[in-house]
Amino acid sequence: MKKYIAILFIIIILFFVNFNNSKELLIIKDEGSISLFHINGIKYNDEAEVNDIINILKKYNTEKTKNPFPMKTDDVAFEIDYTDNHKPRHIVLGKINIIYESGNKTIYKIINGDKLYFEIEEYLNKK
């Protein structure tokens, strides 16, 4: 009987570990909490521009991935830095498409990141 309880306990622990590791990170958690945007070092703080960027980003989801660092500078076309709910976030688009929070070691791959790359590129070319 103790053997079955121990096996059940291990299965429950593995389930919760797997559940926590498979969580997605929303690119935009709360639109009202975004305080600033930088794309390749250029500051975007005009309300209309910020709303345009938010509307692009909020269409995309993420999934946990392995750490792609170190990256070559050739791998990066766009770096988007912003603050969401007082947490600095960083999006890297190019040969790899990821998002991460400063101080958090977890890296998330952007699902359909190539499409996001082209949307950001198109938006910036219109400016």
Secondary structure, DSSP 8 states (H G I E B T S, - for coil): -HHHHHHHHHHHHHHHHHHHHT----S-S-GGGEEEEEETTEEE--HHHHHHHHHHHTT--EEEE----S--GGGEEEEEEEEETTEEEEEEEESS-EEEETT---EEEETTHHHHHHHHHHHHHH-
